[in-house]
Amino acid sequence: MKKHILAITAAALTLSSINAAYADGVRRNAHENAAGGVTAGGQRAVSGPWGGRAAGEGGVLTNGDGVGIGGSRGCAEGAGGGWGCRRGITARDEDGNVVHADSGYAEGPLGNTASTSGGWTRDEDGDISGDRNSEVTIGDRTYSAESTYDSDDGFDRDVSCSGDC
């Protein structure tokens, strides 16, 4: 399992090196790869009429034997100065184990921020576990939420506030 996750991680690094610097355009590509699977990806960048803009990309890589990885990332900026980015990746090995991770961050024009990161795994028996940590800062207050899930233990969440609550 570890050697497959290492190979999937290497493929993810390859996918994440794609350059998304195309203004107001779409770029896509797909082809059969040497491993008997598919390599595909796409990029898109757009601009709005009032100055907002967004760019994103995604890709998948499979080997024809049930192993695959897919990832995407994107960012957007509003005309008023707020912006945000997110990324995610999902991988599956030949035994049916699946791993997913994602994260995001946003900042408003007045300096308020929000962030989140987490992931989950599903093993070949179908057992699922995962977690998510999120934080929002508004002025002098910071709200934090930590969530976990496990097929055996269920769902748990801890929410807190610090600063001027």
C-alpha positions in Angstrom: 0.0 0.0 0.0 2.8 2.5 0.9 4.6 2.0 -2.4 1.3 2.8 -4.2 0.7 5.9 -2.2 4.2 7.0 -3.0 3.6 6.5 -6.7 0.3 8.3 -6.4 2.0 11.2 -4.6 4.6 11.4 -7.4 1.8 11.6 -9.9 0.1 14.4 -7.9 3.3 16.4 -7.9 3.4 16.1 -11.7 -0.2 17.2 -12.0 0.3 20.1 -9.7 3.1 21.5 -11.8 0.7 22.4 -14.6 0.8 26.1 -15.2 -2.6 27.9 -15.0 -1.5 31.2 -16.4 -3.9 31.4 -19.4 -6.0 34.5 -19.5 -9.7 34.0 -20.5 -9.2 30.6 -22.0 -9.7 26.9 -21.7 -7.1 24.3 -22.3 -7.8 20.5 -22.2 -5.9 17.4 -23.1 -6.5 13.6 -22.7 -4.6 10.6 -24.0 -3.9 7.0 -23.2 -0.7 6.6 -21.2 2.0 3.9 -21.3 0.5 2.2 -18.2 -2.7 1.4 -20.1 -4.7 4.1 -18.4 -5.7 7.7 -19.1 -3.8 10.9 -18.5 -6.1 14.0 -18.7 -6.1 17.5 -17.6 -7.7 20.9 -18.1 -7.1 24.5 -17.2 -9.4 27.5 -17.3 -9.0 31.2 -16.6 -11.7 33.8 -16.8 -12.1 37.5 -16.1 -15.4 39.3 -15.1 -16.7 42.5 -16.5 -16.0 44.4 -13.2 -12.5 43.1 -12.6 -13.0 39.8 -10.9 -11.0 36.9 -12.1 -10.6 33.2 -11.5 -8.3 30.4 -12.7 -8.3 26.7 -12.0 -7.0 23.4 -13.3 -7.5 19.7 -12.7 -6.2 16.4 -13.9 -6.5 12.6 -13.6 -4.1 9.8 -14.1 -5.0 6.1 -14.1 -3.1 2.9 -14.9 -5.8 0.7 -16.2 -5.7 -1.6 -13.2 -7.9 0.4 -10.9 -5.2 2.7 -9.6 -5.9 6.4 -10.1 -5.4 9.9 -8.9 -7.2 13.1 -9.5 -6.6 16.6 -8.3 -7.7 20.1 -8.8 -6.9 23.6 -7.6 -8.2 27.1 -8.3 -8.2 30.7 -7.1 -10.6 33.6 -7.5 -10.3 37.3 -6.8 -13.4 39.5 -6.6 -13.5 43.0 -7.9 -13.8 44.3 -4.4 -10.4 42.8 -3.3 -11.5 39.6 -1.6 -9.8 36.4 -2.8 -9.7 32.7 -2.1 -8.0 29.5 -3.2 -8.7 25.8 -2.8 -7.1 22.5 -3.8 -8.0 18.8 -3.5 -6.6 15.5 -4.4 -8.1 12.0 -4.4 -6.2 8.7 -5.0 -7.3 5.1 -5.3 -5.1 2.0 -5.2 -5.7 -1.4 -6.8 -7.1 -2.8 -3.5 -9.9 -0.2 -3.4 -8.3 2.0 -0.7 -9.1 5.7 -1.3 -7.4 8.7 0.2 -8.7 12.3 -0.2 -7.3 15.6 1.1 -8.4 19.2 0.4 -7.8 22.7 1.7 -8.9 26.2 1.1 -8.2 29.8 2.2 -10.1 33.0 1.6 -9.5 36.6 2.7 -12.0 39.4 2.5 -11.2 43.0 1.5 -11.3 44.1 5.1 -8.9 41.4 6.3 -11.3 38.8 7.6 -10.1 35.3 6.8 -11.4 31.7 6.5 -9.5 28.5 6.1 -10.3 24.8 6.1 -8.3 21.6 5.6 -9.2 18.0 5.9 -9.4 14.6 4.3 -10.7 11.1 4.6 -9.7 7.6 3.8 -11.8 4.5 2.9 -10.2 1.1 3.2 -10.9 -1.9 1.1 -13.5 -3.1 3.6 -15.4 0.2 3.2 -14.5 1.6 6.6 -14.2 5.4 6.5 -12.4 7.9 8.7 -11.7 11.6 8.2 -11.2 14.9 9.8 -11.7 18.6 9.0 -10.3 21.7 10.7 -11.7 25.1 9.9 -11.1 28.6 11.2 -12.8 31.9 10.6 -11.3 35.2 11.8 -13.6 38.3 11.9 -12.0 41.3 13.5 -10.7 40.3 17.0 -12.7 37.0 17.0 -11.5 33.6 15.8 -13.9 30.7 15.5 -12.5 27.2 15.2 -14.1 23.9 14.4 -12.5 20.5 14.5 -14.5 17.6 13.2 -13.7 13.9 13.0 -15.6 10.9 11.6 -14.9 7.2 12.0 -17.1 4.3 10.8 -16.7 2.7 14.2 -17.0 5.8 16.5 -19.2 8.1 14.5 -19.0 11.9 14.3 -17.4 14.3 16.7 -17.1 18.1 16.6 -15.4 20.7 18.8 -16.2 24.4 18.2 -14.6 27.2 20.0 -14.2 31.0 19.9 -11.2 33.0 21.0 -10.6 36.7 21.2 -13.5 39.2 21.6 -16.2 36.6 21.7 
